[in-house]
């Protein structure tokens, strides 16, 4: 199978990530660890968080990549 991927630098991406077991509430139970993890990733990868909603079983986020970066999957 061949996937198509838009390769555009400096754009916004909306994504949702959910727990495999949607009955769990790990994202809010361990919110401080999640904040620290996101902070560490931001130190090594240049992106801006425009909006982020953290619920018990999933996250909605809008991230903006810098002008020189199009590798959103990293």
CHARMM-style PDB file with segment names, atoms N, HN, CA, C and O in Angstrom:
ATOM      1  N   UNK     1       0.847  -1.166   0.000  1.00  0.00      PROA
ATOM      2  CA  UNK     1       0.000   0.000   0.000  1.00  0.00      PROA
ATOM      3  C   UNK     1       0.900   1.240   0.000  1.00  0.00      PROA
ATOM      4  O   UNK     1       1.923   1.270   0.685  1.00  0.00      PROA
ATOM      5  N   UNK     2       0.526   2.228  -0.747  1.00  0.00      PROA
ATOM      6  HN  UNK     2      -0.304   2.204  -1.303  1.00  0.00      PROA
ATOM      7  CA  UNK     2       1.288   3.474  -0.823  1.00  0.00      PROA
ATOM      8  C   UNK     2       0.448   4.600  -0.227  1.00  0.00      PROA
ATOM      9  O   UNK     2      -0.701   4.809  -0.614  1.00  0.00      PROA
ATOM     10  N   UNK     3       1.049   5.325   0.728  1.00  0.00      PROA
ATOM     11  HN  UNK     3       1.983   5.155   1.043  1.00  0.00      PROA
ATOM     12  CA  UNK     3       0.354   6.421   1.372  1.00  0.00      PROA
ATOM     13  C   UNK     3       0.750   7.733   0.726  1.00  0.00      PROA
ATOM     14  O   UNK     3       1.886   7.907   0.285  1.00  0.00      PROA
ATOM     15  N   UNK     4      -0.190   8.645   0.678  1.00  0.00      PROA
ATOM     16  HN  UNK     4      -1.112   8.504   1.036  1.00  0.00      PROA
ATOM     17  CA  UNK     4       0.102  10.004   0.243  1.00  0.00      PROA
ATOM     18  C   UNK     4       0.262  10.874   1.469  1.00  0.00      PROA
ATOM     19  O   UNK     4      -0.530  10.798   2.408  1.00  0.00      PROA
ATOM     20  N   UNK     5       1.279  11.690   1.452  1.00  0.00      PROA
ATOM     21  HN  UNK     5       1.922  11.752   0.688  1.00  0.00      PROA
ATOM     22  CA  UNK     5       1.523  12.575   2.582  1.00  0.00      PROA
ATOM     23  C   UNK     5       1.848  13.965   2.050  1.00  0.00      PROA
ATOM     24  O   UNK     5       2.723  14.129   1.200  1.00  0.00      PROA
ATOM     25  N   UNK     6       1.146  14.944   2.552  1.00  0.00      PROA
ATOM     26  HN  UNK     6       0.435  14.811   3.242  1.00  0.00      PROA
ATOM     27  CA  UNK     6       1.441  16.328   2.181  1.00  0.00      PROA
ATOM     28  C   UNK     6       2.746  16.733   2.858  1.00  0.00      PROA
ATOM     29  O   UNK     6       2.912  16.552   4.064  1.00  0.00      PROA
ATOM     30  N   UNK     7       3.649  17.272   2.087  1.00  0.00      PROA
ATOM     31  HN  UNK     7       3.513  17.419   1.107  1.00  0.00      PROA
ATOM     32  CA  UNK     7       4.928  17.711   2.630  1.00  0.00      PROA
ATOM     33  C   UNK     7       4.962  19.231   2.544  1.00  0.00      PROA
ATOM     34  O   UNK     7       5.409  19.806   1.551  1.00  0.00      PROA
ATOM     35  N   UNK     8       4.479  19.868   3.605  1.00  0.00      PROA
ATOM     36  HN  UNK     8       4.116  19.402   4.412  1.00  0.00      PROA
ATOM     37  CA  UNK     8       4.398  21.324   3.670  1.00  0.00      PROA
ATOM     38  C   UNK     8       4.982  21.775   4.999  1.00  0.00      PROA
ATOM     39  O   UNK     8       4.571  21.304   6.059  1.00  0.00      PROA
ATOM     40  N   UNK     9       5.926  22.673   4.937  1.00  0.00      PROA
ATOM     41  HN  UNK     9       6.260  23.056   4.076  1.00  0.00      PROA
ATOM     42  CA  UNK     9       6.566  23.178   6.153  1.00  0.00      PROA
ATOM     43  C   UNK     9       5.740  24.294   6.787  1.00  0.00      PROA
ATOM     44  O   UNK     9       5.025  25.021   6.098  1.00  0.00      PROA
ATOM     45  N   UNK    10       5.850  24.416   8.105  1.00  0.00      PROA
ATOM     46  HN  UNK    10       6.431  23.825   8.665  1.00  0.00      PROA
ATOM     47  CA  UNK    10       5.262  25.538   8.816  1.00  0.00      PROA
ATOM     48  C   UNK    10       3.754  25.570   8.868  1.00  0.00      PROA
ATOM     49  O   UNK    10       3.168  26.650   8.937  1.00  0.00      PROA
ATOM     50  N   UNK    11       3.110  24.425   8.838  1.00  0.00      PROA
ATOM     51  HN  UNK    11       3.587  23.547   8.783  1.00  0.00      PROA
ATOM     52  CA  UNK    11       1.646  24.400   8.856  1.00  0.00      PROA
ATOM     53  C   UNK    11       1.136  23.838  10.182  1.00  0.00      PROA
ATOM     54  O   UNK    11       1.906  23.308  10.983  1.00  0.00      PROA
ATOM     55  N   UNK    12      -0.158  23.960  10.398  1.00  0.00      PROA
ATOM     56  HN  UNK    12      -0.784  24.391   9.747  1.00  0.00      PROA
ATOM     57  CA  UNK    12      -0.808  23.453  11.601  1.00  0.00      PROA
ATOM     58  C   UNK    12      -1.367  22.059  11.339  1.00  0.00      PROA
ATOM     59  O   UNK    12      -1.855  21.769  10.247  1.00  0.00      PROA
ATOM     60  N   UNK    13      -1.289  21.208  12.347  1.00  0.00      PROA
ATOM     61  HN  UNK    13      -0.892  21.443  13.234  1.00  0.00      PROA
ATOM     62  CA  UNK    13      -1.865  19.871  12.267  1.00  0.00      PROA
ATOM     63  C   UNK    13      -2.787  19.662  13.456  1.00  0.00      PROA
ATOM     64  O   UNK    13      -2.419  19.943  14.596  1.00  0.00      PROA
ATOM     65  N   UNK    14      -3.988  19.164  13.181  1.00  0.00      PROA
ATOM     66  HN  UNK    14      -4.287  18.935  12.255  1.00  0.00      PROA
ATOM     67  CA  UNK    14      -4.927  18.765  14.228  1.00  0.00      PROA
ATOM     68  C   UNK    14      -4.869  17.258  14.316  1.00  0.00      PROA
ATOM     69  O   UNK    14      -4.935  16.568  13.299  1.00  0.00      PROA
ATOM     70  N   UNK    15      -4.747  16.747  15.515  1.00  0.00      PROA
ATOM     71  HN  UNK    15      -4.693  17.307  16.341  1.00  0.00      PROA
ATOM     72  CA  UNK    15      -4.781  15.299  15.662  1.00  0.00      PROA
ATOM     73  C   UNK    15      -5.438  14.913  16.982  1.00  0.00      PROA
ATOM     74  O   UNK    15      -5.522  15.705  17.920  1.00  0.00      PROA
ATOM     75  N   UNK    16      -5.893  13.682  17.016  1.00  0.00      PROA
ATOM     76  HN  UNK    16      -5.825  13.039  16.253  1.00  0.00      PROA
ATOM     77  CA  UNK    16      -6.481  13.088  18.208  1.00  0.00      PROA
ATOM     78  C   UNK    16      -5.735  11.795  18.490  1.00  0.00      PROA
ATOM     79  O   UNK    16      -5.481  10.999  17.586  1.00  0.00      PROA
ATOM     80  N   UNK    17      -5.395  11.599  19.737  1.00  0.00      PROA
ATOM     81  HN  UNK    17      -5.602  12.246  20.471  1.00  0.00      PROA
ATOM     82  CA  UNK    17      -4.748  10.364  20.179  1.00  0.00      PROA
ATOM     83  C   UNK    17      -5.575   9.820  21.327  1.00  0.00      PROA
ATOM     84  O   UNK    17      -5.922  10.555  22.252  1.00  0.00      PROA
ATOM     85  N   UNK    18      -5.892   8.534  21.273  1.00  0.00      PROA
ATOM     86  HN  UNK    18      -5.610   7.937  20.522  1.00  0.00      PROA
ATOM     87  CA  UNK    18      -6.677   7.965  22.361  1.00  0.00      PROA
ATOM     88  C   UNK    18      -6.005   6.731  22.924  1.00  0.00      PROA
ATOM     89  O   UNK    18      -5.204   6.076  22.257  1.00  0.00      PROA
ATOM     90  N   UNK    19      -6.343   6.428  24.159  1.00  0.00      PROA
ATOM     91  HN  UNK    19      -6.994   6.960  24.701  1.00  0.00      PROA
ATOM     92  CA  UNK    19      -5.833   5.233  24.822  1.00  0.00      PROA
ATOM     93  C   UNK    19      -6.390   3.997  24.141  1.00  0.00      PROA
ATOM     94  O   UNK    19      -7.503   4.018  23.614  1.00  0.00      PROA
ATOM     95  N   UNK    20      -5.626   2.936  24.152  1.00  0.00      PROA
ATOM     96  HN  UNK    20      -4.723   2.919  24.579  1.00  0.00      PROA
ATOM     97  CA  UNK    20      -6.110   1.668  23.596  1.00  0.00      PROA
ATOM     98  C   UNK    20      -7.334   1.180  24.384  1.00  0.00      PROA
ATOM     99  O   UNK    20      -8.294   0.669  23.806  1.00  0.00      PROA
ATOM    100  N   UNK    21      -7.284   1.343  25.694  1.00  0.00      PROA
ATOM    101  HN  UNK    21      -6.504   1.758  26.163  1.00  0.00      PROA
ATOM    102  CA  UNK    21      -8.419   0.977  26.550  1.00  0.00      PROA
ATOM    103  C   UNK    21      -9.118   2.266  26.962  1.00  0.00      PROA
ATOM    104  O   UNK    21      -8.690   2.939  27.900  1.00  0.00      PROA
ATOM    105  N   UNK    22     -10.178   2.601  26.269  1.00  0.00      PROA
ATOM    106  HN  UNK    22     -10.525   2.054  25.507  1.00  0.00      PROA
ATOM    107  CA  UNK    22     -10.860   3.876  26.476  1.00  0.00      PROA
ATOM    108  C   UNK    22     -11.560   3.966  27.839  1.00  0.00      PROA
ATOM    109  O   UNK    22     -12.056   5.032  28.204  1.00  0.00      PROA
ATOM    110  N   UNK    23     -11.604   2.872  28.585  1.00  0.00      PROA
ATOM    111  HN  UNK    23     -11.201   2.006  28.288  1.00  0.00      PROA
ATOM    112  CA  UNK    23     -12.214   2.902  29.919  1.00  0.00      PROA
ATOM    113  C   UNK    23     -11.244   3.417  30.982  1.00  0.00      PROA
ATOM    114  O   UNK    23     -11.653   3.724  32.102  1.00  0.00      PROA
ATOM    115  N   UNK    24      -9.975   3.511  30.638  1.00  0.00      PROA
ATOM    116  HN  UNK    24      -9.642   3.262  29.728  1.00  0.00      PROA
ATOM    117  CA  UNK    24      -8.955   3.996  31.568  1.00  0.00      PROA
ATOM    118  C   UNK    24      -8.936   5.524  31.591  1.00  0.00      PROA
ATOM    119  O   UNK    24      -9.494   6.177  30.709  1.00  0.00      PROA
ATOM    120  N   UNK    25      -8.296   6.072  32.597  1.00  0.00      PROA
ATOM    121  HN  UNK    25      -7.844   5.542  33.313  1.00  0.00      PROA
ATOM    122  CA  UNK    25      -8.202   7.534  32.722  1.00  0.00      PROA
ATOM    123  C   UNK    25      -6.751   7.962  32.978  1.00  0.00      PROA
ATOM    124  O   UNK    25      -6.500   8.910  33.722  1.00  0.00      PROA
ATOM    125  N   UNK    26      -5.812   7.265  32.362  1.00  0.00      PROA
ATOM    126  HN  UNK    26      -6.016   6.495  31.757  1.00  0.00      PROA
ATOM    127  CA  UNK    26      -4.389   7.509  32.611  1.00  0.00      PROA
ATOM    128  C   UNK    26      -3.953   8.926  32.274  1.00  0.00      PROA
ATOM    129  O   UNK    26      -3.080   9.477  32.944  1.00  0.00      PROA
ATOM    130  N   UNK    27      -4.548   9.527  31.245  1.00  0.00      PROA
ATOM    131  HN  UNK    27      -5.258   9.079  30.700  1.00  0.00      PROA
ATOM    132  CA  UNK    27      -4.097  10.848  30.813  1.00  0.00      PROA
ATOM    133  C   UNK    27      -4.323  11.915  31.881  1.00  0.00      PROA
ATOM    134  O   UNK    27      -3.499  12.818  32.027  1.00  0.00      PROA
ATOM    135  N   UNK    28      -5.405  11.831  32.616  1.00  0.00      PROA
ATOM    136  HN  UNK    28      -6.075  11.098  32.497  1.00  0.00      PROA
ATOM    137  CA  UNK    28      -5.637  12.795  33.693  1.00  0.00      PROA
ATOM    138  C   UNK    28      -5.072  12.289  35.022  1.00  0.00      PROA
ATOM    139  O   UNK    28      -4.710  13.091  35.883  1.00  0.00      PROA
ATOM    140  N   UNK    29      -4.994  10.973  35.196  1.00  0.00      PROA
ATOM    141  HN  UNK    29      -5.288  10.322  34.497  1.00  0.00      PROA
ATOM    142  CA  UNK    29      -4.405  10.428  36.422  1.00  0.00      PROA
ATOM    143  C   UNK    29      -2.920  10.757  36.514  1.00  0.00      PROA
ATOM    144  O   UNK    29      -2.386  10.948  37.606  1.00  0.00      PROA
ATOM    145  N   UNK    30      -2.260  10.821  35.368  1.00  0.00      PROA
ATOM    146  HN  UNK    30      -2.693  10.666  34.480  1.00  0.00      PROA
ATOM    147  CA  UNK    30      -0.821  11.082  35.310  1.00  0.00      PROA
ATOM    148  C   UNK    30      -0.537  12.364  34.516  1.00  0.00      PROA
ATOM    149  O   UNK    30       0.383  12.402  33.698  1.00  0.00      PROA
ATOM    150  N   UNK    31      -1.324  13.400  34.760  1.00  0.00      PROA
ATOM    151  HN  UNK    31      -2.071  13.369  35.425  1.00  0.00      PROA
ATOM    152  CA  UNK    31      -1.229  14.647  34.001  1.00  0.00      PROA
ATOM    153  C   UNK    31       0.142  15.311  34.154  1.00  0.00      PROA
ATOM    154  O   UNK    31       0.660  15.864  33.184  1.00  0.00      PROA
ATOM    155  N   UNK    32       0.732  15.270  35.329  1.00  0.00      PROA
ATOM    156  HN  UNK    32       0.312  14.821  36.117  1.00  0.00      PROA
ATOM    157  CA  UNK    32       2.055  15.900  35.513  1.00  0.00      PROA
ATOM    158  C   UNK    32       3.123  15.186  34.694  1.00  0.00      PROA
ATOM    159  O   UNK    32       3.993  15.834  34.113  1.00  0.00      PROA
ATOM    160  N   UNK    33       3.067  13.870  34.643  1.00  0.00      PROA
ATOM    161  HN  UNK    33       2.361  13.343  35.115  1.00  0.00      PROA
ATOM    162  CA  UNK    33       4.026  13.118  33.832  1.00  0.00      PROA
ATOM    163  C   UNK    33       3.823  13.418  32.344  1.00  0.00      PROA
ATOM    164  O   UNK    33       4.789  13.514  31.588  1.00  0.00      PROA
ATOM    165  N   UNK    34       2.582  13.563  31.937  1.00  0.00      PROA
ATOM    166  HN  UNK    34       1.797  13.486  32.552  1.00  0.00      PROA
ATOM    167  CA  UNK    34       2.292  13.913  30.548  1.00  0.00      PROA
ATOM    168  C   UNK    34       2.859  15.289  30.215  1.00  0.00      PROA
ATOM    169  O   UNK    34       3.471  15.470  29.163  1.00  0.00      PROA
ATOM    170  N   UNK    35       2.660  16.253  31.103  1.00  0.00      PROA
ATOM    171  HN  UNK    35       2.163  16.106  31.958  1.00  0.00      PROA
ATOM    172  CA  UNK    35       3.206  17.609  30.885  1.00  0.00      PROA
ATOM    173  C   UNK    35       4.720  17.581  30.770  1.00  0.00      PROA
ATOM    174  O   UNK    35       5.294  18.233  29.898  1.00  0.00      PROA
ATOM    175  N   UNK    36       5.368  16.825  31.654  1.00  0.00      PROA
ATOM    176  HN  UNK    36       4.901  16.296  32.363  1.00  0.00      PROA
ATOM    177  CA  UNK    36       6.835  16.736  31.612  1.00  0.00      PROA
ATOM    178  C   UNK    36       7.298  16.073  30.314  1.00  0.00      PROA
ATOM    179  O   UNK    36       8.289  16.502  29.724  1.00  0.00      PROA
ATOM    180  N   UNK    37       6.600  15.044  29.870  1.00  0.00      PROA
ATOM    181  HN  UNK    37       5.795  14.695  30.349  1.00  0.00      PROA
ATOM    182  CA  UNK    37       6.972  14.354  28.634  1.00  0.00      PROA
ATOM    183  C   UNK    37       6.840  15.269  27.425  1.00  0.00      PROA
ATOM    184  O   UNK    37       7.728  15.310  26.573  1.00  0.00      PROA
ATOM    185  N   UNK    38       5.742  15.998  27.348  1.00  0.00      PROA
ATOM    186  HN  UNK    38       5.020  15.965  28.040  1.00  0.00      PROA
ATOM    187  CA  UNK    38       5.554  16.927  26.237  1.00  0.00      PROA
ATOM    188  C   UNK    38       6.627  18.017  26.287  1.00  0.00      PROA
ATOM    189  O   UNK    38       7.147  18.418  25.246  1.00  0.00      PROA
ATOM    190  N   UNK    39       6.955  18.491  27.468  1.00  0.00      PROA
ATOM    191  HN  UNK    39       6.532  18.166  28.313  1.00  0.00      PROA
ATOM    192  CA  UNK    39       8.005  19.494  27.613  1.00  0.00      PROA
ATOM    193  C   UNK    39       9.358  18.994  27.127  1.00  0.00      PROA
ATOM    194  O   UNK    39      10.098  19.740  26.485  1.00  0.00      PROA
ATOM    195  N   UNK    40       9.690  17.744  27.425  1.00  0.00      PROA
ATOM    196  HN  UNK    40       9.090  17.139  27.947  1.00  0.00      PROA
ATOM    197  CA  UNK    40      10.953  17.161  26.964  1.00  0.00      PROA
ATOM    198  C   UNK    40      10.979  17.034  25.448  1.00  0.00      PROA
ATOM    199  O   UNK    40      12.002  17.304  24.818  1.00  0.00      PROA
ATOM    200  N   UNK    41       9.875  16.630  24.867  1.00  0.00      PROA
ATOM    201  HN  UNK    41       9.044  16.410  25.378  1.00  0.00      PROA
ATOM    202  CA  UNK    41       9.810  16.507  23.410  1.00  0.00      PROA
ATOM    203  C   UNK    41       9.975  17.882  22.764  1.00  0.00      PROA
ATOM    204  O   UNK    41      10.650  18.008  21.742  1.00  0.00      PROA
ATOM    205  N   UNK    42       9.364  18.913  23.353  1.00  0.00      PROA
ATOM    206  HN  UNK    42       8.816  18.810  24.183  1.00  0.00      PROA
ATOM    207  CA  UNK    42       9.492  20.271  22.809  1.00  0.00      PROA
ATOM    208  C   UNK    42      10.929  20.784  22.863  1.00  0.00      PROA
ATOM    209  O   UNK    42      11.302  21.645  22.066  1.00  0.00      PROA
ATOM    210  N   UNK    43      11.737  20.275  23.782  1.00  0.00      PROA
ATOM    211  HN  UNK    43      11.434  19.575  24.429  1.00  0.00      PROA
ATOM    212  CA  UNK    43      13.140  20.685  23.854  1.00  0.00      PROA
ATOM    213  C   UNK    43      13.956  20.160  22.681  1.00  0.00      PROA
ATOM    214  O   UNK    43      14.928  20.794  22.269  1.00  0.00      PROA
ATOM    215  N   UNK    44      13.573  19.016  22.143  1.00  0.00      PROA
ATOM    216  HN  UNK    44      12.784  18.501  22.478  1.00  0.00      PROA
ATOM    217  CA  UNK    44      14.338  18.412  21.048  1.00  0.00      PROA
ATOM    218  C   UNK    44      13.699  18.594  19.674  1.00  0.00      PROA
ATOM    219  O   UNK    44      14.375  18.453  18.655  1.00  0.00      PROA
ATOM    220  N   UNK    45      12.421  18.901  19.636  1.00  0.00      PROA
ATOM    221  HN  UNK    45      11.871  19.015  20.463  1.00  0.00      PROA
ATOM    222  CA  UNK    45      11.720  19.102  18.357  1.00  0.00      PROA
ATOM    223  C   UNK    45      11.024  20.457  18.408  1.00  0.00      PROA
ATOM    224  O   UNK    45      10.232  20.737  19.307  1.00  0.00      PROA
ATOM    225  N   UNK    46      11.336  21.279  17.434  1.00  0.00      PROA
ATOM    226  HN  UNK    46      11.980  21.052  16.703  1.00  0.00      PROA
ATOM    227  CA  UNK    46      10.782  22.640  17.405  1.00  0.00      PROA
ATOM    228  C   UNK    46       9.350  22.622  16.871  1.00  0.00      PROA
ATOM    229  O   UNK    46       9.136  22.461  15.669  1.00  0.00      PROA
ATOM    230  N   UNK    47       8.403  22.782  17.733  1.00  0.00      PROA
ATOM    231  HN  UNK    47       8.576  22.913  18.709  1.00  0.00      PROA
ATOM    232  CA  UNK    47       7.003  22.938  17.332  1.00  0.00      PROA
ATOM    233  C   UNK    47       6.313  23.783  18.379  1.00  0.00      PROA
ATOM    234  O   UNK    47       6.802  23.939  19.497  1.00  0.00      PROA
ATOM    235  N   UNK    48       5.168  24.327  18.000  1.00  0.00      PROA
ATOM    236  HN  UNK    48       4.770  24.200  17.091  1.00  0.00      PROA
ATOM    237  CA  UNK    48       4.389  25.148  18.923  1.00  0.00      PROA
ATOM    238  C   UNK    48       3.037  24.488  19.146  1.00  0.00      PROA
ATOM    239  O   UNK    48       2.414  24.018  18.194  1.00  0.00      PROA
ATOM    240  N   UNK    49       2.589  24.449  20.364  1.00  0.00      PROA
ATOM    241  HN  UNK    49       3.096  24.831  21.137  1.00  0.00      PROA
ATOM    242  CA  UNK    49       1.259  23.934  20.667  1.00  0.00      PROA
ATOM    243  C   UNK    49       0.306  25.118  20.631  1.00  0.00      PROA
ATOM    244  O   UNK    49       0.396  26.024  21.460  1.00  0.00      PROA
ATOM    245  N   UNK    50      -0.600  25.105  19.673  1.00  0.00      PROA
ATOM    246  HN  UNK    50      -0.672  24.369  19.000  1.00  0.00      PROA
ATOM    247  CA  UNK    50      -1.585  26.171  19.552  1.00  0.00      PROA
ATOM    248  C   UNK    50      -2.775  25.915  20.454  1.00  0.00      PROA
ATOM    249  O   UNK    50      -3.337  26.844  21.034  1.00  0.00      PROA
ATOM    250  N   UNK    51      -3.160  24.649  20.571  1.00  0.00      PROA
ATOM    251  HN  UNK    51      -2.704  23.894  20.100  1.00  0.00      PROA
ATOM    252  CA  UNK    51      -4.263  24.268  21.457  1.00  0.00      PROA
ATOM    253  C   UNK    51      -4.108  22.791  21.808  1.00  0.00      PROA
ATOM    254  O   UNK    51      -3.612  21.996  21.010  1.00  0.00      PROA
ATOM    255  N   UNK    52      -4.540  22.442  23.018  1.00  0.00      PROA
ATOM    256  HN  UNK    52      -4.943  23.088  23.667  1.00  0.00      PROA
ATOM    257  CA  UNK    52      -4.479  21.046  23.436  1.00  0.00      PROA
ATOM    258  C   UNK    52      -5.552  20.816  24.493  1.00  0.00      PROA
ATOM    259  O   UNK    52      -5.658  21.561  25.467  1.00  0.00      PROA
ATOM    260  N   UNK    53      -6.332  19.785  24.284  1.00  0.00      PROA
ATOM    261  HN  UNK    53      -6.246  19.179  23.493  1.00  0.00      PROA
ATOM    262  CA  UNK    53      -7.370  19.402  25.238  1.00  0.00      PROA
ATOM    263  C   UNK    53      -7.061  17.987  25.690  1.00  0.00      PROA
ATOM    264  O   UNK    53      -6.962  17.068  24.876  1.00  0.00      PROA
ATOM    265  N   UNK    54      -6.911  17.823  26.992  1.00  0.00      PROA
ATOM    266  HN  UNK    54      -6.991  18.569  27.653  1.00  0.00      PROA
ATOM    267  CA  UNK    54      -6.588  16.511  27.547  1.00  0.00      PROA
ATOM    268  C   UNK    54      -7.803  16.020  28.322  1.00  0.00      PROA
ATOM    269  O   UNK    54      -8.217  16.623  29.313  1.00  0.00      PROA
ATOM    270  N   UNK    55      -8.352  14.934  27.859  1.00  0.00      PROA
ATOM    271  HN  UNK    55      -8.016  14.444  27.054  1.00  0.00      PROA
ATOM    272  CA  UNK    55      -9.487  14.297  28.532  1.00  0.00      PROA
ATOM    273  C   UNK    55      -9.006  12.984  29.138  1.00  0.00      PROA
ATOM    274  O   UNK    55      -7.856  12.595  28.939  1.00  0.00      PROA
ATOM    275  N   UNK    56      -9.855  12.316  29.858  1.00  0.00      PROA
ATOM    276  HN  UNK    56     -10.790  12.632  30.021  1.00  0.00      PROA
ATOM    277  CA  UNK    56      -9.416  11.122  30.583  1.00  0.00      PROA
ATOM    278  C   UNK    56      -8.872  10.027  29.665  1.00  0.00      PROA
ATOM    279  O   UNK    56      -7.956   9.302  30.054  1.00  0.00      PROA
ATOM    280  N   UNK    57      -9.415   9.896  28.465  1.00  0.00      PROA
ATOM    281  HN  UNK    57     -10.158  10.485  28.149  1.00  0.00      PROA
ATOM    282  CA  UNK    57      -9.011   8.789  27.590  1.00  0.00      PROA
ATOM    283  C   UNK    57      -8.485   9.215  26.225  1.00  0.00      PROA
ATOM    284  O   UNK    57      -8.114   8.360  25.421  1.00  0.00      PROA
ATOM    285  N   UNK    58      -8.443  10.527  25.942  1.00  0.00      PROA
ATOM    286  HN  UNK    58      -8.744  11.221  26.595  1.00  0.00      PROA
ATOM    287  CA  UNK    58      -7.896  10.974  24.664  1.00  0.00      PROA
ATOM    288  C   UNK    58      -7.444  12.431  24.713  1.00  0.00      PROA
ATOM    289  O   UNK    58      -7.800  13.190  25.614  1.00  0.00      PROA
ATOM    290  N   UNK    59      -6.650  12.788  23.713  1.00  0.00      PROA
ATOM    291  HN  UNK    59      -6.360  12.171  22.981  1.00  0.00      PROA
ATOM    292  CA  UNK    59      -6.101  14.138  23.587  1.00  0.00      PROA
ATOM    293  C   UNK    59      -6.468  14.681  22.212  1.00  0.00      PROA
ATOM    294  O   UNK    59      -6.364  13.972  21.212  1.00  0.00      PROA
ATOM    295  N   UNK    60      -6.895  15.933  22.165  1.00  0.00      PROA
ATOM    296  HN  UNK    60      -6.979  16.510  22.977  1.00  0.00      PROA
ATOM    297  CA  UNK    60      -7.041  16.679  20.915  1.00  0.00      PROA
ATOM    298  C   UNK    60      -5.956  17.754  20.933  1.00  0.00      PROA
ATOM    299  O   UNK    60      -5.738  18.400  21.958  1.00  0.00      PROA
ATOM    300  N   UNK    61      -5.282  17.947  19.812  1.00  0.00      PROA
ATOM    301  HN  UNK    61      -5.460  17.422  18.979  1.00  0.00      PROA
ATOM    302  CA  UNK    61      -4.221  18.939  19.800  1.00  0.00      PROA
ATOM    303  C   UNK    61      -4.080  19.592  18.433  1.00  0.00      PROA
ATOM    304  O   UNK    61      -4.357  18.983  17.400  1.00  0.00      PROA
ATOM    305  N   UNK    62      -3.645  20.841  18.452  1.00  0.00      PROA
ATOM    306  HN  UNK    62      -3.419  21.336  19.291  1.00  0.00      PROA
ATOM    307  CA  UNK    62      -3.246  21.555  17.244  1.00  0.00      PROA
ATOM    308  C   UNK    62      -1.810  21.980  17.466  1.00  0.00      PROA
ATOM    309  O   UNK    62      -1.515  22.780  18.353  1.00  0.00      PROA
ATOM    310  N   UNK    63      -0.926  21.439  16.656  1.00  0.00      PROA
ATOM    311  HN  UNK    63      -1.166  20.788  15.935  1.00  0.00      PROA
ATOM    312  CA  UNK    63       0.494  21.765  16.737  1.00  0.00      PROA
ATOM    313  C   UNK    63       0.896  22.463  15.456  1.00  0.00      PROA
ATOM    314  O   UNK    63       0.391  22.150  14.378  1.00  0.00      PROA
ATOM    315  N   UNK    64       1.807  23.407  15.580  1.00  0.00      PROA
ATOM    316  HN  UNK    64       2.218  23.661  16.456  1.00  0.00      PROA
ATOM    317  CA  UNK    64       2.299  24.155  14.432  1.00  0.00      PROA
ATOM    318  C   UNK    64       3.794  23.874  14.289  1.00  0.00      PROA
ATOM    319  O   UNK    64       4.578  24.081  15.215  1.00  0.00      PROA
ATOM    320  N   UNK    65       4.160  23.396  13.105  1.00  0.00      PROA
ATOM    321  HN  UNK    65       3.523  23.228  12.353  1.00  0.00      PROA
ATOM    322  CA  UNK    65       5.567  23.127  12.828  1.00  0.00      PROA
ATOM    323  C   UNK    65       6.265  24.402  12.386  1.00  0.00      PROA
ATOM    324  O   UNK    65       5.626  25.304  11.845  1.00  0.00      PROA
ATOM    325  N   UNK    66       7.571  24.485  12.612  1.00  0.00      PROA
ATOM    326  HN  UNK    66       8.091  23.752  13.052  1.00  0.00      PROA
ATOM    327  CA  UNK    66       8.314  25.665  12.166  1.00  0.00      PROA
ATOM    328  C   UNK    66       8.416  25.706  10.638  1.00  0.00      PROA
ATOM    329  O   UNK    66       8.130  24.720   9.959  1.00  0.00      PROA
ATOM    330  N   UNK    67       8.818  26.833  10.125  1.00  0.00      PROA
ATOM    331  HN  UNK    67       9.050  27.634  10.677  1.00  0.00      PROA
ATOM    332  CA  UNK    67       8.893  27.039   8.681  1.00  0.00      PROA
ATOM    333  C   UNK    67       9.792  26.040   7.965  1.00  0.00      PROA
ATOM    334  O   UNK    67       9.567  25.746   6.791  1.00  0.00      PROA
ATOM    335  N   UNK    68      10.790  25.521   8.637  1.00  0.00      PROA
ATOM    336  HN  UNK    68      10.973  25.760   9.591  1.00  0.00      PROA
ATOM    337  CA  UNK    68      11.772  24.643   7.998  1.00  0.00      PROA
ATOM    338  C   UNK    68      11.444  23.154   8.169  1.00  0.00      PROA
ATOM    339  O   UNK    68      12.208  22.306   7.707  1.00  0.00      PROA
ATOM    340  N   UNK    69      10.352  22.829   8.807  1.00  0.00      PROA
ATOM    341  HN  UNK    69       9.732  23.518   9.182  1.00  0.00      PROA
ATOM    342  CA  UNK    69      10.070  21.439   9.177  1.00  0.00      PROA
ATOM    343  C   UNK    69       8.744  20.977   8.577  1.00  0.00      PROA
ATOM    344  O   UNK    69       7.728  21.664   8.685  1.00  0.00      PROA
ATOM    345  N   UNK    70       8.768  19.793   7.940  1.00  0.00      PROA
ATOM    346  HN  UNK    70       9.593  19.235   7.853  1.00  0.00      PROA
ATOM    347  CA  UNK    70       7.530  19.219   7.424  1.00  0.00      PROA
ATOM    348  C   UNK    70       7.321  17.796   7.954  1.00  0.00      PROA
ATOM    349  O   UNK    70       6.409  17.099   7.508  1.00  0.00      PROA
ATOM    350  N   UNK    71       8.150  17.368   8.890  1.00  0.00      PROA
ATOM    351  HN  UNK    71       8.891  17.934   9.252  1.00  0.00      PROA
ATOM    352  CA  UNK    71       8.106  15.986   9.406  1.00  0.00      PROA
ATOM    353  C   UNK    71       7.179  15.894  10.616  1.00  0.00      PROA
ATOM    354  O   UNK    71       7.635  15.702  11.744  1.00  0.00      PROA
ATOM    355  N   UNK    72       5.887  16.031  10.377  1.00  0.00      PROA
ATOM    356  HN  UNK    72       5.517  16.186   9.461  1.00  0.00      PROA
ATOM    357  CA  UNK    72       4.940  16.023  11.491  1.00  0.00      PROA
ATOM    358  C   UNK    72       4.865  14.671  12.191  1.00  0.00      PROA
ATOM    359  O   UNK    72       4.505  14.612  13.367  1.00  0.00      PROA
ATOM    360  N   UNK    73       5.192  13.592  11.504  1.00  0.00      PROA
ATOM    361  HN  UNK    73       5.484  13.639  10.549  1.00  0.00      PROA
ATOM    362  CA  UNK    73       5.073  12.276  12.135  1.00  0.00      PROA
ATOM    363  C   UNK    73       6.144  12.010  13.182  1.00  0.00      PROA
ATOM    364  O   UNK    73       6.008  11.089  13.986  1.00  0.00      PROA
ATOM    365  N   UNK    74       7.214  12.813  13.179  1.00  0.00      PROA
ATOM    366  HN  UNK    74       7.324  13.562  12.525  1.00  0.00      PROA
ATOM    367  CA  UNK    74       8.235  12.664  14.232  1.00  0.00      PROA
ATOM    368  C   UNK    74       7.677  13.150  15.546  1.00  0.00      PROA
ATOM    369  OT1 UNK    74       8.371  13.114  16.562  1.00  0.00      PROA
TER     370      UNK     74
END
